[in-house]
Amino acid sequence: MNRTMQHYEANHFVCYLKNLFGEDITRDLINRFHIGTSKRWNGATVFWQVDHERNIRQAKVMLYNPHTGRRIKNDQHPKPGTAKIYFAGKHILRQSGNQDPNLQQCLFGAHQLTTASDKPIAIVESEKTAILMTVIAPTHIWLATGGTNGCKWSSVDVCGILAEREVILYPDLGCYELWQDKSKLLQALTHSTKISDLLEQHATENDKKNGLDVADYFIRRDADYGWALSERDYPYFWDK
């Protein structure tokens, strides 16, 4: 993991964060979430899944547009026709000498739970969203499932670490009912679990078509720069 935490000048996602929040906040986010750089594709990012006991579970490699922050999924990808997400955990962990690695995925950002036991927890789908929302709404610990079903986040093996915590779910547009159904175990396990329907209430038809998430509503407020703006129209990172 430490060897991937370099070459940020070539990391498209990190370049996007710098444009959005500046050098200091980006450096903090890199260290907080162990954001790495991969050689698999030029500019690719590694999102390390580190559990609450600080064990590495998986390494997820993806490629982003450095200007828009959007994940590259289509024929603009360097290797069209191949998988746009690469799970490198088995290869990397075995290279490091661990011949029997535990590759059961965990919530992205789970390692934060041991250092902020009093904060409520917010769960989103994408790693990018969890990282952005950590700056935009730092009153919560932001975790990501890594996909609609992602790390099998509704199973007790994964969500058991959330026992007795306050949790709020922020599903992407179009996933509210699915997440409502998947949250039943969480509701029984946690101190309280709520599902935000804020996006469902305020989304336009085009928003729903594009499957926007909670971070998209902050970032899109400035089309030229993409800064996350406060209600008073200045960038959130000024408060930092």
SULVENPE-V508387 format. One record per pair of residues at least 6 apart in sequence whose ideal C-beta (glycine too) atoms are under 6 Angstrom apart, sorted by the first residue. I is the first residue (numbers start at 1). J is the second residue. If there is no record, write none. Layout:
I&J / I&J
This chain:
1&34 / 1&48 / 4&36 / 4&37 / 4&46 / 5&36 / 7&37 / 8&14 / 10&43 / 11&37 / 11&45 / 12&43 / 12&64 / 12&66 / 13&45 / 13&64 / 15&66 / 16&66 / 16&69 / 17&26 / 18&26 / 20&226 / 21&135 / 21&237 / 22&237 / 25&135 / 25&237 / 25&240 / 29&131 / 33&131 / 34&48 / 36&46 / 38&44 / 38&46 / 38&61 / 40&61 / 40&86 / 41&63 / 41&78 / 44&61 / 44&63 / 45&62 / 46&59 / 46&61 / 47&60 / 47&127 / 48&59 / 49&57 / 49&58 / 49&105 / 49&106 / 49&108 / 50&56 / 50&111 / 51&57 / 51&106 / 51&110 / 52&110 / 52&113 / 52&114 / 52&161 / 54&111 / 57&105 / 57&106 / 58&87 / 58&89 / 58&103 / 58&105 / 59&88 / 59&89 / 59&92 / 60&87 / 61&86 / 61&88 / 62&71 / 62&85 / 63&72 / 64&71 / 65&72 / 73&84 / 77&84 / 89&103 / 93&101 / 105&151 / 106&151 / 107&143 / 108&127 / 108&144 / 108&146 / 109&130 / 109&143 / 112&141 / 116&141 / 119&141 / 120&140 / 120&166 / 121&141 / 121&165 / 121&167 / 122&140 / 122&142 / 122&168 / 123&143 / 123&169 / 124&130 / 124&144 / 124&170 / 125&145 / 125&172 / 126&144 / 127&144 / 129&213 / 129&215 / 130&142 / 130&143 / 130&144 / 132&215 / 133&142 / 133&215 / 134&142 / 136&218 / 136&228 / 136&236 / 145&151 / 145&153 / 148&175 / 151&158 / 152&158 / 153&159 / 154&182 / 154&185 / 159&186 / 162&190 / 163&189 / 164&191 / 165&190 / 165&191 / 166&191 / 166&192 / 167&190 / 167&193 / 168&194 / 168&196 / 169&179 / 169&183 / 169&195 / 170&196 / 170&214 / 171&179 / 172&211 / 172&213 / 173&199 / 173&203 / 173&207 / 173&208 / 173&211 / 173&212 / 174&211 / 176&200 / 180&195 / 183&193 / 183&195 / 186&193 / 187&193 / 218&228 / 219&226 / 219&228 / 221&229 / 222&229 / 227&235 / 228&236 / 230&236
